[in-house]
Amino acid sequence: MILTPGQLYFINEQDIKTGARSNYYKIGIVRDAEGRDSKNRLLEHQTGNPRKLCVVEALNMPAVEYIETNLHYLFARNRVMGEWMEFTPAELQSAIAKAKELKIEMEANLPDIKRAEELKKVASNGTKLAPTHDSQYWYEEILTFKEVINTCEEVLAKYDEYLYEAIEKGVAAPGVAKVQQRAGAKKFDEKLFAAKYPEIYAKYSSTTSDVKGPFRITPNKDFVPDISSINSEQVELVTDFMDMLKNADHSLETGFALHEKHLAVLEVKQYAEWRKEIADIKLRVLTNDSEGIEGICTWKRENKPVTVFDKKTVQVNYPDQYNDCVVEGKATEALIVEPKAAAK
């Protein structure tokens, strides 16, 4: 998680001639490290815009990028382009209230977030802790929201299948999705270089040590998620989307309706990922330097040797050998689904 603090802002448009405000609002950020604020960004956005821009709200935030990303997903159905959203006055106040809520939650959890990051580099002591009421609570939170995320991903995958069929038939709703051909990515193959040029590899390699070890949640096949953690509207959104997909035709009307539901499910998924990540952080802190908590999680961290290869210097000093080990992956076909409302 990127913890860089900064300012999150809401910018609105105003017609210069009539003074009327539009329903379009930009949600953006300025990082503290950039040495600017929302007023500086306002001037940058104003360039080339025939309407007057004004800052409606500016909030100082911890982990400002993370909170901005959450807001963009949580209000996906309001997105019209990029960071611009269309809000009614009530929706705007709801978005600002949610930003403030996320800020309070992030500030409350920031010490644990930082501690969890520190613990990644602390070797475990070989012992396991007994479960407590707190560890059991966060464990159940993770399992519950993992189930929600899996359900959302399952229905979103079915939506992808529907879109592929619509595109193949040439009846996909405009502005909803497209299939994009992607060339294989070029990548330097370090193992190949070590095998072909062992002397050069040895010269520019060094061995150090690093604490490593995966944090794993103990599976529980008998666990029944407590859906009271999710409000009824969110449950209905996912259920309705599933039902619509089962009998969906490829008419434009259906295509637009499904895309609207798709955006709603993205919102639910983002909410669940946020809650699961906080629960995961809480469990890591409770685990501390132990190897895990019985029946809940394992986190064995050990000092392990790590080979560090200075490929940047090798690329400069031995360009032919370096390029000889740059391999190209396979070309792929990707379905690009618009993360915003489609123009009907």
C-alpha positions in Angstrom: 0.0 0.0 0.0 1.4 3.4 -1.0 1.2 5.6 2.1 2.2 9.0 0.5 0.1 11.7 2.1 -1.4 14.5 0.0 -4.5 16.5 -0.8 -7.7 15.0 -2.4 -9.8 17.6 -4.2 -13.2 17.9 -5.9 -13.2 20.4 -8.8 -16.4 21.7 -10.4 -17.2 23.6 -13.7 -19.0 26.9 -14.0 -20.2 28.5 -17.3 -18.5 31.8 -17.6 -21.4 33.5 -19.4 -24.4 32.2 -17.3 -22.6 31.4 -14.0 -24.4 28.0 -14.0 -22.6 25.1 -12.4 -22.4 21.8 -14.3 -22.9 18.4 -12.7 -19.4 17.3 -13.6 -16.8 17.0 -10.9 -13.1 15.9 -11.0 -11.8 13.9 -8.2 -8.0 14.2 -8.2 -5.0 14.4 -5.9 -1.8 16.3 -5.2 0.9 14.4 -3.3 2.7 16.3 -0.5 6.1 15.5 -2.1 5.1 17.5 -5.2 5.2 20.7 -3.2 1.8 21.8 -4.7 -1.8 21.9 -3.6 -5.3 21.8 -5.1 -5.1 25.5 -6.2 -2.0 24.7 -8.3 -3.8 21.8 -9.9 -6.8 24.0 -10.5 -4.7 26.4 -12.6 -3.3 23.5 -14.6 -6.7 22.0 -15.3 -8.0 25.5 -16.2 -5.7 25.7 -19.2 -7.7 25.0 -22.4 -11.0 24.7 -20.5 -13.6 27.3 -21.6 -15.5 26.9 -18.3 -14.3 28.3 -15.0 -13.1 25.7 -12.6 -13.5 25.9 -8.8 -12.4 23.8 -5.9 -15.5 22.5 -4.1 -13.7 20.5 -1.4 -10.0 19.8 -0.6 -9.1 17.3 2.1 -5.6 16.5 3.5 -5.2 12.8 3.4 -2.9 10.0 4.5 -2.3 7.4 1.7 -4.0 9.8 -0.7 -3.5 7.6 -3.8 -5.1 4.6 -2.2 -8.1 6.7 -1.0 -8.5 8.2 -4.5 -8.5 4.8 -6.1 -11.2 3.6 -3.7 -13.4 6.6 -4.4 -13.1 6.1 -8.2 -14.3 2.5 -7.8 -16.9 3.2 -5.2 -18.5 5.8 -7.5 -17.8 4.0 -10.8 -21.4 4.4 -11.9 -20.9 8.2 -11.8 -17.7 8.2 -13.9 -18.0 9.9 -17.3 -14.3 10.1 -18.3 -11.0 9.7 -16.6 -11.3 11.3 -13.1 -14.5 13.2 -14.0 -17.7 12.2 -12.4 -21.3 13.3 -12.9 -23.0 14.0 -9.5 -26.3 15.3 -8.4 -25.9 17.6 -5.3 -26.9 14.7 -3.1 -24.4 12.4 -4.8 -21.7 15.0 -4.4 -22.3 15.2 -0.7 -22.3 11.4 -0.5 -18.9 11.3 -2.3 -17.4 13.9 0.0 -18.7 12.2 3.0 -17.3 8.9 1.8 -13.9 10.6 1.3 -14.0 11.9 4.9 -15.0 8.5 6.1 -12.1 6.8 4.3 -9.7 9.4 5.7 -10.8 8.7 9.3 -10.6 5.0 8.8 -7.1 5.3 7.2 -5.8 7.6 10.0 -7.1 5.1 12.6 -5.4 2.2 10.9 -2.2 3.9 9.8 -0.1 2.8 12.8 -1.1 -0.9 12.1 -0.5 -0.5 8.4 3.0 0.8 9.1 3.7 -1.9 11.7 2.5 -4.6 9.2 5.1 -3.3 6.7 7.8 -3.4 9.4 7.0 -7.0 10.3 7.6 -8.1 6.8 11.3 -7.7 7.5 11.3 -9.3 11.0 12.3 -13.0 11.1 9.7 -15.1 12.9 10.7 -16.8 16.2 9.5 -20.3 15.5 6.5 -20.2 17.9 2.8 -20.2 17.2 0.2 -18.2 19.1 -3.1 -19.4 20.4 -6.1 -17.8 18.8 -7.8 -14.9 20.6 -11.2 -13.2 20.2 -9.5 -10.5 18.1 -7.7 -12.8 15.8 -10.8 -14.9 15.3 -12.8 -11.8 14.5 -10.3 -10.6 11.8 -9.9 -14.1 10.5 -13.7 -14.3 9.9 -13.6 -10.9 8.3 -11.0 -12.1 5.8 -12.9 -15.3 4.9 -16.2 -13.4 4.6 -14.9 -10.7 2.3 -12.8 -13.1 0.3 -16.0 -15.0 -0.5 -17.6 -11.7 -1.6 -14.6 -10.9 -3.8 -14.7 -14.4 -5.3 -18.4 -14.1 -6.0 -17.9 -10.7 -7.7 -15.0 -12.0 -9.8 -17.1 -15.0 -10.9 -20.0 -12.9 -12.1 -17.6 -10.4 -13.7 -16.0 -13.3 -15.6 -19.4 -14.3 -16.9 -20.0 -10.7 -18.0 -16.7 -10.9 -19.9 -18.0 -14.0 -21.7 -21.2 -12.1 -22.6 -19.2 -9.2 -24.0 -17.0 -11.4 -26.1 -20.1 -13.0 -27.7 -21.6 -9.5 -28.3 -18.5 -8.2 -29.9 -18.2 -11.3 -32.1 -21.8 -10.8 -33.2 -21.2 -7.1 -33.8 -24.0 -6.1 -31.4 -22.0 -4.8 -28.4 -23.3 -1.6 -26.8 -21.1 1.3 -27.9 -18.6 2.6 -25.4 -18.8 -0.5 -23.2 -15.9 -2.8 -24.3 -13.5 -3.6 -27.0 -11.1 -6.4 -27.8 -7.5 -5.3 -28.1 -4.6 -7.2 -29.7 -1.4 -6.8 -27.6 2.1 -7.6 -28.8 4.2 -9.8 -26.6 6.1 -7.8 -23.9 9.8 -7.7 -24.2 11.6 -8.8 -21.1 15.2 -9.3 -20.0 15.7 -13.0 -19.0 18.2 -13.0 -16.1 18.4 -16.8 -15.9 19.2 -17.0 -19.6 21.9 -14.4 -19.3 23.5 -16.3 -16.3 23.6 -19.5 -18.4 25.0 -17.9 -21.6 27.4 -15.4 -20.0 28.4 -16.9 -16.6 31.5 -14.8 -16.2 29.8 -11.5 -16.8 26.9 -12.5 -14.6 29.3 -13.4 -11.7 31.2 -10.1 -12.1 28.0 -8.0 -11.7 26.3 -10.1 -9.1 26.4 -9.9 -5.4 24.8 -11.9 -2.6 23.0 -10.4 0.3 20.3 -11.6 2.7 16.7 -10.6 3.1 13.8 -11.6 5.4 11.1 -13.3 3.3 8.1 -15.4 3.9 4.5 -15.5 2.7 1.5 -14.6 4.9 -1.1 -17.3 4.5 -4.7 -17.6 5.8 -5.6 -21.1 7.0 -8.4 -22.5 4.8 -11.7 -23.3 6.5 -14.1 -25.3 4.2 -16.8 -25.3 6.9 -16.9 -21.5 7.3 -20.2 -19.9 6.5 -19.8 -16.1 5.6 -21.8 -13.7 7.7 -23.5 -11.6 5.0 -24.7 -9.1 7.6 -21.2 -7.6 7.1 -22.5 -6.5 3.7 -25.5 -4.3 3.3 -28.6 -5.7 1.6 -28.3 -3.3 -1.4 -24.8 -4.7 -2.2 -26.0 -8.3 -2.0 -29.0 -7.4 -4.2 -26.7 -5.8 -6.8 -24.6 -8.9 -7.2 -27.6 -11.2 -7.2 -29.4 -9.1 -9.8 -26.4 -9.1 -12.0 -26.2 -12.9 -11.8 -29.9 -13.3 -12.7 -29.7 -10.8 -15.6 -26.7 -12.6 -17.1 -28.4 -16.0 -17.1 -31.1 -14.9 -19.5 -29.4 -11.9 -21.2 -29.9 -11.3 -24.9 -27.6 -9.1 -27.0 -29.9 -6.1 -27.5 -28.5 -2.7 -26.9 -30.9 -2.0 -24.1 -29.7 -5.2 -22.3 -26.1 -4.3 -23.0 -26.4 -0.9 -21.3 -28.3 -2.3 -18.4 -25.7 -5.0 -17.8 -22.9 -2.5 -18.0 -24.6 -0.4 -15.3 -24.8 -3.5 -13.1 -21.2 -4.3 -13.9 -20.1 -1.0 -12.5 -22.1 -1.6 -9.4 -20.5 -4.9 -8.9 -17.0 -3.3 -9.2 -18.1 -1.0 -6.4 -19.0 -3.9 -4.2 -15.7 -5.7 -5.0 -13.7 -2.6 -4.2 -15.5 -2.3 -0.9 -14.8 -5.9 0.0 -11.1 -5.6 -1.0 -10.8 -2.6 1.3 -12.3 -4.5 4.2 -10.3 -7.6 3.5 -7.0 -5.7 3.4 -7.7 -4.0 6.7 -8.5 -7.3 8.3 -5.3 -8.8 6.8 -3.2 -6.0 8.3 -4.8 -6.5 11.7 -3.9 -10.2 11.6 -0.3 -9.5 10.6 0.1 -7.2 13.6 -1.5 -9.7 16.0 0.9 -12.4 14.6 3.8 -10.1 15.3 7.1 -12.1 15.2 5.5 -15.5 15.7 5.2 -18.0 12.9 1.4 -17.8 13.0 -1.8 -18.2 14.9 -3.1 -21.7 15.4 -5.9 -22.5 13.0 -5.9 -18.9 11.6 -2.7 -18.0 9.7 0.9 -18.8 9.1 3.7 -16.3 8.6 7.1 -18.0 8.6 9.8 -15.4 7.8 13.4 -16.3 7.4 16.7 -14.7 6.4 17.4 -16.0 2.9 20.3 -15.3 0.6 19.4 -13.1 -2.3 21.4 -12.6 -5.5 21.4 -9.0 -6.7 22.3 -8.6 -10.4 23.2 -5.1 -11.6 21.5 -5.3 -15.0 21.5 -1.6 -15.7 25.3 -1.5 -15.7 25.5 -4.6 -17.8 23.1 -3.1 -20.3 25.5 -0.1 -20.7 28.8 -2.1 -20.7 27.6 -5.2 -22.6 24.7 -4.1 -24.8 25.0 -6.9 -27.3 25.0 -9.6 -24.7 22.2 -7.9 -22.8 20.0 -7.6 -25.9 20.8 -11.2 -26.8 18.8 -12.2 -23.7 15.8 -9.9 -24.2 12.9 -12.3 -25.0 9.5 -11.4 -26.3 6.4 -13.0 -24.9 3.4 -14.3 -26.8 1.0 -11.8 -28.4 -2.3 -11.7 -26.4 -5.9 -10.7 -26.9 -7.4 -8.6 -24.1 -10.9 -7.6 -23.4 -11.0 -4.0 -22.3 -14.1 -3.1 -20.3 -14.8 0.5 -19.8 -14.7 1.4 -16.0 -17.3 4.2 -16.5 -20.9 4.6 -17.6 -21.4 4.1 -21.3 -22.9 6.9 -23.5 -26.4 5.7 -24.5 
